[in-house]
């Protein structure tokens, strides 16, 4: 008698809204053999027979999860939540923990866990009620080995109760994959998956001279340097604190590179000396340039048009679509390859992929 084949493990990756196409490209490159099961603008669910450690190298995602339990929509009544709790009582978290050994996880006899919950739609119960149901089930199943906490847990779980689907997931890593360890970090710094996307969309080449003209703490320049070979990384800012921060974040790595104090509307660079660029200018929300948004954008686009080689790509992040479109038309010589909305810390800016024409 043939032994039935074990079900393939299911995984889910989450990311800022709008980056799903980029995440799919990275999955195809780094996770060969994955089988897509569901895709939205914020997460992708797939089956995979390989090691979960393969997913830890993904740079475009905010987090990666092992799916412990997945079903259709959970009803809105307390009776539905009680039925869900009965199902959770049968869940064996130990099976999920065992599968994470391949990702480097080292379980202990007694461990803590934290459950976060996203809940959509009108319901009689609250997030805290759903979290409590999961906590009771896991504690009851573990014979006292597991203890719920609110932070700094050994295990991170995510319960998503959506309109069309419900799932419970176990994080593959102790901290979210989208959190990078940097020497200097500021609240205004780009989330790492967005910075990675802005570098990746310039179609990196090993002979690139890559420019980050308003570098802040260097999030984009670091993602470009850490993930692809380059001929030269150029990063600069008009604020001395920013240049000092990017220098500290780079440390001695990723040479050759130059960090300069400059005005992005008057770059000290020769004509046609840059082969790719990415720019996250002040949006006028947390930071507002002294000369005003329009003057800054106009001046930078003129300089970018001067220093970029013909047909080079520039990614540009801004909430000001009408202004940007108008300035691009007035400047001439630019082709908009793509323009789409992303989620950026609750804002909805536009990510442009621009090509410098002759």
Residue, then its C-alpha position, 0 to 999 in steps of 0.5 A: x500500500x502506498x503511503x499518502x504524500x504529506x501535505x506541502x507546508x504553507x507559508x505567507x509573506x507580508x509586505x507594504x501595499x503595492x509591492x506584490x509584483x516585486x515580491x513575486x519576482x524575488x520569490x521566483x529568484x530565491x524560492x524555486x519550486x514555490x506554488x502560489x495559492x493566494x495573492x493580494x496587494x499586501x500578502x502572498x500565500x504559497x506552498x513550498x517543500x524546501x527549507x523555511x531558511x530559504x525565505x529568510x533571505x527575502x528583502x522585499x517582504x516585511x515578514x515571513x510566516x508558516x501557516x499553522x491554520x487556514x480556513x474560510x471566513x470566521x463569522x461575526x458572532x461570539x458563537x462563531x468565536x467559540x467554535x473557532x476556539x474549539x478548533x484551536x484547541x486541537x492545534x499542535x504548535x509543537x509541529x510548527x516549532x519543529x519545522x522552524x528548526x531548519x530556519x535556525x530556531x532553537x526551541x526551549x522547554x519553556x517558551x513565551x509567545x505573543x499573538x497579534x491580530x488583524x480583524x476586518x469587518x463588523x463583529x460582535x467580538x474584539x481583537x482582544x477576544x480573538x487573541x484570548x481564544x488563541x492564548x487559551x488554546x495554546x496554553x492548554x495544549x502545551x501542558x504549561x510549557x508555553x506562556x503568553x506575553x505582550x512583547x519580547x516573546x520567543x515565538x510570534x504568532x499572527x491571527x488574521x480574521x478577514x472578510x474572506x479568509x482566516x489564518x493563524x501563522x507562526x513567524x519564521x524569525x524572532x524579529x520581522x524580516x523587514x527590520x534591518x539592524x542599523x547603527x543609526x535609525x530615525x522615524x523618517x527612515x524608509x521601511x527597508x522593503x520600500x528602500x529595497x524596492x526603490x533600488x531593485x526597480x532601477x534594474x541594478x547592474x554590476x557596473x552601475x554608478x548609483x546615486x541616492x541624492x537625498x539619502x537621509x540615513x542611507x536606507x536606499x543606498x544601503x539596500x542597493x549596496x547590500x544586494x547587488x554589485x556596483x561600480x560606485x555608490x554615491x550618497x549625499x544630503x544637505x544635512x550634515x547629520x544625515x551624511x554622518x548617519x549614512x557614513x556610520x550605517x555603511x561602516x567600512x563595507x560596500x566600497x567603492x562609495x562616496x558620501x557627500x554634503x551637497x544640495x540635490x538641486x546643484x549636484x557636484x557631478x559631471x554630466x552623464x556620470x550616473x547610470x541609476x538613481x533613487x530619490x526619496x525627497x521630503x514629502x512636506x509631511x514630516x519634513x518640509x524643505x525651506x525652498x518649498x516642494x515645487x522648487x526642490x522637485x524642479x531643481x532636482x529633476x533638472x539636475x537628475x536629467x543632467x547627471x543621468x546617462x541616456x536611458x538610465x532609470x530613476x525611482x522617485x517617491x512622492x505624494x505629489x502626483x499632479x505636481x510631479x507629472x506637471x514638472x516632468x512635462x515641463x522639463x521634457x526628456x523623461x518617460x514614466x515607465x511605471x507609477x503606482x501607489x504604495x503603503x508608507x507608514x499610513x500614507x499613500x505616496x506614488x512610486x515613480x519609475x522614470x527613464x531619462x531619454x535622450 
